[in-house]
Amino acid sequence: MAEHDRKPHSCPEPELSTRMNFRVRANEAVLHLGVNIIEYIIRSHQKNSYAQYCR
């Protein structure tokens, strides 16, 4: 128990923090990609509907 008590609790394990950072970055990348895809779909859909109406 003494060994465990001496360990600093404020500092997380570097491996864990790196994994969390990677997960956060991956989530941000996925969100960004999803937003880009949605915007692209909306734009192409608008173009298609404009093309249909303008004929």
C-alpha positions as CSV (number, residue, x, y, z in Angstrom):
1,M,0.0,0.0,0.0
2,A,2.9,2.4,0.8
3,E,4.2,2.1,-2.8
4,H,0.7,3.0,-4.1
5,D,0.3,5.9,-1.7
6,R,3.6,7.5,-2.7
7,K,2.5,7.6,-6.4
8,P,1.4,11.2,-7.4
9,H,-2.3,11.1,-8.2
10,S,-2.4,14.5,-10.0
11,C,-0.2,13.2,-12.9
12,P,-1.9,10.7,-15.2
13,E,0.1,8.0,-16.9
14,P,1.7,9.4,-20.1
15,E,0.4,6.4,-22.1
16,L,-3.2,7.1,-21.0
17,S,-3.0,10.8,-21.7
18,T,-1.5,10.2,-25.1
19,R,-4.3,7.8,-25.9
20,M,-6.9,10.3,-24.8
21,N,-5.3,13.0,-26.9
22,F,-5.3,10.7,-29.9
23,R,-8.9,9.9,-29.3
24,V,-9.9,13.6,-29.0
25,R,-7.9,14.4,-32.2
26,A,-9.5,11.5,-34.0
27,N,-13.0,12.7,-32.9
28,E,-12.3,16.2,-34.0
29,A,-11.0,14.9,-37.4
30,V,-14.1,12.8,-37.8
31,L,-16.4,15.7,-36.9
32,H,-14.6,18.0,-39.3
33,L,-14.8,15.4,-42.1
34,G,-18.5,14.8,-41.4
35,V,-19.3,18.5,-41.6
36,N,-17.4,18.7,-44.9
37,I,-19.3,15.8,-46.3
38,I,-22.7,17.2,-45.2
39,E,-21.8,20.6,-46.7
40,Y,-20.7,18.9,-50.0
41,I,-24.0,16.9,-50.1
42,I,-26.1,20.0,-49.4
43,R,-24.2,22.0,-52.1
44,S,-24.5,19.3,-54.7
45,H,-28.2,18.7,-53.9
46,Q,-28.8,22.5,-54.2
47,K,-27.0,22.5,-57.5
48,N,-29.0,19.6,-58.8
49,S,-32.4,21.1,-57.7
50,Y,-31.4,24.5,-59.2
51,A,-30.5,22.7,-62.5
52,Q,-33.9,21.0,-62.5
53,Y,-35.8,24.2,-61.8
54,C,-33.9,26.3,-64.2
55,R,-34.5,24.0,-67.2
